[in-house]
Amino acid sequence: MSLNKRIIPGFAALLLFSSALQAASLDTVVIKSKALGSKPKAVVVVPDSYNQVKDYFPVLYLLHGWSGSFQDWPDHIDLRPLSDRYQMIIVCPDGGYAGWYLDSPIPKESQYETYLSQEVIRYIDKHYRTVADSEGRFICGLSMGGHGAVRMLAKHPELYAAAGSMSGVLALTATGKKYGIVQLIGPSEDYPERWAEYSCLNLVDTLAGLNKGLIVDCGIDDFTIDVNREMHKQLMELGIFHDYYERPGGHSWDYWTNALEYHIIYFDKFKKRQN
């Protein structure tokens, strides 16, 4: 065997080792919560360059849907290439089995709006080099998480630059009293004002006149398509800048994993326009 043939495998192994050192990393962290009285976990993905530079990075908060957990997105798609490609920290917090990213007036342990808007953001900004203001934060989610993302932007525009909804349940009445809503805010016949107040469809008027980004995306075979079309119509009437997409597909992970990069591209372009 020639000298070159002996050297090449070792050199290739060195390259692979070097590449691995520079790859994005995915960690699971515990973010303790006084609001929830528990210790939920979150997945945090940092890009390849995080340990090679001293830069501060934008953050995408990526929300799961009903019956899911912080592990849902990482279980269905490798988030590391997206973190690398767009040089963005991706955080997958836990929104509870049916927490709906709101502060419930009934079960006091279900205060996911406070948890996400205060405790999670505070933890991430403290432990990672983030762009720790609204220009560096984006929020996106599917189904229950789509509702949560738009609602968070509408209620806390000082925290986020833009939001994205995939197959979002954008009005709680679209659930037909299923999916844990009654347990959170009470029956609609007894508390109609709560069902209106907690629905992001009735909150987006707060975004009028603000320089915020919004992308709404839904499959044409999705059971939420009608309320997504209603959201698009309302945003148009309010003159709120947004992108709206309908594509083939239903309420499925195939749709959401395909849609995710389109949302990140939107956020990346929005960030560059701000700069």
C-alpha positions as CSV (number, residue, x, y, z in Angstrom):
1,M,0.0,0.0,0.0
2,S,1.3,3.4,-0.9
3,L,2.0,6.2,1.6
4,N,-0.9,8.3,0.1
5,K,-3.4,5.5,0.5
6,R,-2.4,5.2,4.2
7,I,-2.7,8.9,4.8
8,I,-6.1,9.6,3.0
9,P,-8.3,7.7,5.4
10,G,-6.8,9.4,8.4
11,F,-7.2,12.8,6.7
12,A,-10.8,12.0,5.9
13,A,-11.5,11.1,9.5
14,L,-9.9,14.4,10.6
15,L,-12.2,16.3,8.2
16,L,-15.2,14.5,9.5
17,F,-14.2,15.1,13.1
18,S,-13.6,18.8,12.4
19,S,-17.0,19.0,10.6
20,A,-18.7,17.4,13.6
21,L,-17.2,20.0,15.9
22,Q,-18.7,22.8,13.8
23,A,-22.1,21.3,13.4
24,A,-25.2,22.7,15.1
25,S,-25.9,21.3,18.5
26,L,-29.3,20.2,20.0
27,D,-29.7,20.2,23.7
28,T,-32.6,19.6,26.1
29,V,-32.8,22.1,29.0
30,V,-35.1,22.5,32.0
31,I,-36.8,25.9,32.3
32,K,-38.3,26.1,35.8
33,S,-41.6,27.9,36.0
34,K,-43.2,29.7,39.0
35,A,-46.2,30.4,36.8
36,L,-46.8,26.7,36.2
37,G,-45.4,25.4,39.4
38,S,-43.4,22.8,37.5
39,K,-40.2,22.2,35.6
40,P,-41.0,21.9,31.9
41,K,-38.2,21.1,29.4
42,A,-37.3,22.7,26.1
43,V,-35.1,21.8,23.1
44,V,-32.6,24.4,22.1
45,V,-30.7,24.3,18.8
46,V,-27.7,26.6,18.3
47,P,-26.1,27.0,14.9
48,D,-22.7,25.7,13.8
49,S,-20.9,29.0,14.2
50,Y,-22.1,29.7,17.8
51,N,-18.9,28.4,19.4
52,Q,-16.6,29.9,16.8
53,V,-17.8,33.5,17.0
54,K,-18.9,36.0,19.6
55,D,-21.9,37.2,17.7
56,Y,-25.5,37.5,19.1
57,F,-28.1,35.4,17.3
58,P,-31.8,35.8,16.6
59,V,-34.1,33.3,18.2
60,L,-37.1,31.4,16.7
61,Y,-39.6,30.1,19.3
62,L,-41.2,27.0,17.6
63,L,-44.5,25.9,19.2
64,H,-46.0,22.4,19.1
65,G,-49.7,21.6,18.7
66,W,-52.4,20.1,20.9
67,S,-51.5,16.8,22.7
68,G,-47.8,17.5,21.8
69,S,-44.7,18.5,23.8
70,F,-41.4,20.2,23.4
71,Q,-40.1,17.1,21.7
72,D,-42.6,17.1,18.8
73,W,-40.7,19.2,16.3
74,P,-37.3,17.6,16.9
75,D,-39.0,14.1,16.6
76,H,-40.3,15.0,13.2
77,I,-37.6,17.0,11.5
78,D,-33.9,17.6,12.1
79,L,-33.8,21.3,13.1
80,R,-30.0,21.5,13.0
81,P,-29.6,22.1,9.3
82,L,-32.1,25.0,9.5
83,S,-30.3,26.5,12.5
84,D,-27.1,26.3,10.5
85,R,-28.5,27.6,7.2
86,Y,-30.2,30.7,8.7
87,Q,-27.8,31.2,11.7
88,M,-30.7,31.2,14.1
89,I,-31.2,29.7,17.6
90,I,-34.3,27.5,17.6
91,V,-36.2,27.0,20.8
92,C,-39.0,24.4,21.2
93,P,-40.7,25.1,24.5
94,D,-43.4,23.0,26.2
95,G,-46.9,24.4,25.9
96,G,-48.6,21.6,27.8
97,Y,-50.9,18.8,26.4
98,A,-53.7,21.4,26.0
99,G,-52.3,24.6,27.3
100,W,-53.2,26.7,24.3
101,Y,-50.4,29.2,25.2
102,L,-52.8,31.3,27.3
103,D,-53.2,32.0,31.0
104,S,-56.3,30.1,32.2
105,P,-58.7,31.7,34.7
106,I,-59.6,28.2,35.9
107,P,-56.7,25.8,36.4
108,K,-54.1,28.0,38.0
109,E,-51.3,25.7,37.0
110,S,-52.1,26.4,33.3
111,Q,-50.4,29.8,32.8
112,Y,-48.6,29.2,29.5
113,E,-48.8,32.7,28.2
114,T,-46.8,34.0,31.2
115,Y,-44.4,31.0,31.0
116,L,-43.6,31.6,27.4
117,S,-43.6,35.4,27.3
118,Q,-41.6,35.9,30.5
119,E,-39.9,32.8,31.9
120,V,-38.8,31.1,28.7
121,I,-37.5,34.2,27.1
122,R,-35.7,35.3,30.2
123,Y,-34.0,31.9,30.5
124,I,-32.9,31.9,26.8
125,D,-31.6,35.4,26.9
126,K,-29.7,34.7,30.1
127,H,-28.1,31.5,29.0
128,Y,-27.4,32.1,25.3
129,R,-26.0,35.0,23.2
130,T,-29.3,36.2,21.7
131,V,-30.4,39.4,20.1
132,A,-32.4,40.2,23.3
133,D,-35.0,42.5,21.9
134,S,-38.1,42.3,19.6
135,E,-36.0,42.6,16.4
136,G,-34.3,39.4,17.2
137,R,-37.3,37.2,18.2
138,F,-39.6,35.3,16.0
139,I,-42.4,32.9,17.0
140,C,-44.1,30.2,14.9
141,G,-46.2,27.1,15.5
142,L,-48.6,24.5,14.1
143,S,-52.3,24.1,15.0
144,M,-52.6,25.0,18.7
145,G,-49.2,26.5,18.3
146,G,-50.2,28.6,15.3
147,H,-52.9,30.1,17.4
148,G,-50.4,30.6,20.2
149,A,-47.8,32.3,17.9
150,V,-50.2,34.8,16.4
151,R,-51.8,35.5,19.8
152,M,-48.4,36.1,21.4
153,L,-47.4,38.6,18.7
154,A,-50.8,40.4,19.0
155,K,-50.6,40.5,22.8
156,H,-46.9,41.1,23.2
157,P,-45.7,43.0,20.1
158,E,-42.9,44.5,22.2
159,L,-41.4,41.0,22.4
160,Y,-41.4,39.7,18.8
161,A,-40.6,40.9,15.3
162,A,-42.9,38.5,13.5
163,A,-45.1,35.4,13.9
164,G,-46.0,32.5,11.7
165,S,-49.0,30.1,11.8
166,M,-49.2,26.7,10.1
167,S,-52.8,25.2,10.1
168,G,-53.5,27.5,13.0
169,V,-56.7,27.2,15.0
170,L,-57.1,30.9,14.8
171,A,-60.5,31.1,16.5
172,L,-61.2,28.9,19.5
173,T,-64.8,28.3,18.3
174,A,-63.3,26.3,15.5
175,T,-62.5,23.6,18.0
176,G,-66.1,22.8,18.5
177,K,-65.6,22.6,22.3
178,K,-62.9,19.9,21.9
179,Y,-59.2,19.9,22.6
180,G,-59.4,21.1,26.2
181,I,-60.7,24.6,25.7
182,V,-63.7,24.2,28.0
183,Q,-61.5,23.1,30.8
184,L,-59.3,26.2,30.3
185,I,-61.8,29.0,30.0
186,G,-65.2,27.5,30.7
187,P,-68.2,26.7,28.4
188,S,-68.8,29.1,25.6
189,E,-72.5,29.5,26.5
190,D,-71.5,30.6,30.0
191,Y,-68.4,32.7,29.0
192,P,-68.8,33.9,25.4
193,E,-66.6,36.9,26.2
194,R,-63.7,34.6,27.1
195,W,-64.0,32.6,23.9
196,A,-63.8,35.9,22.0
197,E,-61.1,37.5,24.1
198,Y,-58.8,34.5,24.0
199,S,-59.1,34.0,20.2
200,C,-56.3,35.5,18.2
201,L,-58.7,36.2,15.4
202,N,-60.1,39.0,17.6
203,L,-56.7,40.3,18.7
204,V,-54.9,41.0,15.5
205,D,-56.3,44.5,15.2
206,T,-53.7,45.5,17.8
207,L,-51.1,45.0,15.0
208,A,-52.5,47.7,12.8
209,G,-49.9,50.4,12.2
210,L,-47.1,48.3,13.7
211,N,-44.1,47.2,11.7
212,K,-44.6,43.5,12.5
213,G,-44.3,40.5,10.2
214,L,-47.0,37.8,9.9
215,I,-47.2,34.7,7.8
216,V,-50.4,32.6,7.7
217,D,-50.2,29.2,6.0
218,C,-52.8,26.4,5.7
219,G,-53.5,23.3,3.6
220,I,-56.7,23.4,1.4
221,D,-57.8,20.0,2.9
222,D,-57.2,21.2,6.5
223,F,-60.2,21.5,8.9
224,T,-58.9,24.9,9.8
225,I,-58.9,26.3,6.3
226,D,-62.1,28.4,6.7
227,V,-60.9,30.2,9.8
228,N,-57.5,30.8,8.1
229,R,-59.3,32.4,5.2
230,E,-61.3,34.5,7.6
231,M,-58.0,35.6,9.3
232,H,-56.6,36.6,5.9
233,K,-59.8,38.5,5.0
234,Q,-59.7,40.3,8.4
235,L,-56.0,41.2,8.0
236,M,-56.7,42.6,4.5
237,E,-59.5,44.7,5.8
238,L,-57.4,46.0,8.7
239,G,-54.5,46.9,6.3
240,I,-52.1,44.7,8.2
241,F,-49.1,43.6,6.1
242,H,-48.8,39.8,6.0
243,D,-48.1,36.8,3.7
244,Y,-50.9,34.2,3.2
245,Y,-50.5,30.8,1.6
246,E,-52.8,28.0,0.7
247,R,-51.2,24.8,-0.5
248,P,-52.3,21.2,-1.1
249,G,-52.3,19.2,2.1
250,G,-54.1,18.6,5.4
251,H,-53.6,18.8,9.1
252,S,-50.4,16.6,9.1
253,W,-46.7,16.5,9.9
254,D,-46.0,16.1,6.2
255,Y,-47.5,19.6,5.7
256,W,-45.8,21.2,8.7
257,T,-42.3,19.9,8.2
258,N,-42.5,21.0,4.5
259,A,-43.9,24.4,5.5
260,L,-41.3,25.2,8.3
261,E,-38.5,26.4,6.1
262,Y,-40.8,28.7,4.2
263,H,-41.6,30.4,7.5
264,I,-38.0,30.7,8.4
265,I,-37.2,32.2,5.0
266,Y,-39.9,34.8,5.7
267,F,-38.4,35.6,9.1
268,D,-34.9,35.8,7.7
269,K,-36.0,38.2,5.0
270,F,-38.0,40.3,7.5
271,K,-34.9,40.5,9.7
272,K,-32.7,41.6,6.8
273,R,-35.3,44.3,5.8
274,Q,-35.2,45.6,9.4
275,N,-31.4,45.9,9.2
